[in-house]
Amino acid sequence: MVPKGQTLEERVPVTARGEATRRKLLEAAGQEFADKGFHAASVSSITTRAGVGQGTFYLYFHSKDEIFASVVRDNARQLRRRLSRAAAAAADREQAERLSLQAFLEFARAQPGGYRVIQEAQFVDEAVFRECCEDLARSYADSLRSAALRAGADEGDDEVRTWALLGIGHFLALRWCLWQGRLPETIAIEQAARTVSAGSAVQA
């Protein structure tokens, strides 16, 4: 068995058909993990959902652990892209914080299963969970910094601001998106973003 956080050499498809099969397995695995959790899902349930044989699974992945890590990274990548696109549309840092927080919550509402899979990773493969969180934070910080520079300003602690927004986003997502299936009111999102902005700003 491969230790947590380490993987064997990735099995990369060499044909378009192979890539389509791999993607089908990833989508099926994502649904299985979202519906059942890592421990209740199995290679057999994944291949049954995907409509392929178990032998086919091992042409693309070495184990359930490996495909779980791939699903987590894929979901985290989607979240990262949403935040980056939202911040890129902002005229300044404050707007970037609000729009990206909104995008974070929209992801959790639209893909609650995918969001739960990311969170479950901290108990299944902590190294992958930390990798995804740190990648998200770096990308998010870069986006906020770019938005600030577009407005001709560069103030505040980017690291503190980034992790604070991600933490707020997580608990808002739990309270509203996962438990109630809806977004918070716009005024609540704006208030949360303003709180972080005001609290982490550097006074001249």
N, C-alpha and C positions, 0 to 999 in steps of 0.2 A: 504493500500500500504506500502511496506517495504521501509524505508528510504534508500537513496543512500549509498552504502558502507556497508550495512548490508544485510544479507540474512537469509531466513528461513532455517530450517534444510534441508540439501541436501538429495534429494531422490535418493538413490543409488540402482541400479538394483541388484537383487539377483540371476539372471540366466544369462547365456551366451546370450540367445535370448534377454533378456531385455537390456543387455549392448550393443548388436548390434543395437537395436532400438534407444537407447539413442545416440549412435554414429552417426546413420543416421540423427537424428534430429540436432545434433551439426553441422554436415557437411552441411546440408541444411540451417541452420541458418547462418553459416559462409558465404555461397554463397549469401544468401539474404541480409545480412548486407553489404557485399562487393559490391554488385550490386546496392543496393538501399539506403544504409545508415540506421541507427537505426530507425529513425522516419517514414520512408516510408515502411519499412518492418513490417510485422504483424505476429501474431501467425498463422493466416489462410494461409498466403503465405508460411510460413515455413513448415507447415504440408502438404500443397499441393505439395511443392517441394520434401518433404521427402516421399510422398506417404502414409501417415498415417492420421488417423482421429484426429480432434482437441482434443477429449477426451483422446487420447493416449498421446498427448503432456503433459497434466497435471498430468500424472502418473510419469513423469520424471522431470518436471520443474514447478515452481509455476507461472512464468510470463515471458513475453518477456525480461524484465530487467534482470532476473536471467540467462536466456540462453545467453543473450548478454555478461554478465560478464564471463560466462563459456567459450564462444568463444574467448573473449579477452585473458583470462588466458591461454587457449590452444595455441593460436598463439604466445603469449609471451614465453611460455614454449618451443615451437619449435625453436624460435629465440635464446633463452638462450642456448639450447643444441647445436645449430650450432656453436655458438661462443666458447663454452667450448671445443668442439671437435677440432675446428681449433687451438685454443691456445695450446691444449694438444699435438699437433703434432710439436710444435715449439721447437727449441733448446735453445732460449733465449727470453728475454722480447721483444726486438725490432722485432724479427720475429713473435712473438705471436701477437703483436699489428697489424702488417701488415696482417697476415693471418686472424685474427678475424675481422678486418675491411672489408677485402675481403668477409668473410662469411656473415657479416651483409648486405652488398650490394647484394650479391647473393640471400639472403632471400627476400629482397625487390623486386628484379627483378623477381624471380620465383613466389613469392606470393604477388603481389601488392595489391590485395584485402585484404588479411590477414594483411598486414602492415597498410593499411588505417584503418582497423577496430581497431587496437591497438591505432592509433592516435585519432580516433573519440571518444575513451573512455574518453579522458580528458574533453569532453563536455557533455558526457552522464552520466558517473559515475567516477568522479575525484578520489575517494578513490581507486577504482580498478586500474585506470591508474597509480596512484602513487605507489601502491603496486607492480604492474608489473615492473615499471621502477626501483624501488629500489631493487627488487629481481634480475633483470637483472644486475644492477650495482654491487651488492654484488658478484654474481657469476662471473662476468667478472673480477672484481678486484682480486678475489681468483685465477682465471686462469692466469692472468698476473703475480701475485706474485709467483705462482708455476713455471712459465717459467723463471722468474728471478733467482730463487733459483737453478734451474737446471743448470744455467750457472754460479753459484757461486757468484751472485750479488744480492743485494737487496737495490736499491736506487730509489729515486723519491717519489712523493706523489701519492700513489695508487688511492686515491679518486679523486683528481684533474685529473689525467691521464685518469681514467675510464670515468668520465662524459664528459671530453673533447672529447675523442674518440667517445662516443655515440652521442654527439652533432654534430660532424663533419660527422659521419656516416649518421645521419638523413638528413642533408641538401644535402649531396652527393646523397643519395637515392632519394630525391625529384627531384633534378636537372637532374639526369641521369636515374635512374631506373624507377621511376614513370612517369616522363614527357616524357622521350625518349624511355623507354623500353629496355635500354641497360646498361651495366656496364661502369663506367669510364675507361679510359685507365689505364693500370697497373702502368705506371709511376705516374699518378695522385694519385692513392691509396698509393703508396710508399711515395710520397712526403707528403701527409696528415699525414701518420703515423709517419714519421720522424719529422715533425713539432711539433707534440704533444710530442714525446719522448725527443726532444731537449729542448722544452720549460718547461717541468716539471722535468727534471733531476736535482738532487741536486749536486751542485759543492762541491767537497771536499775542 
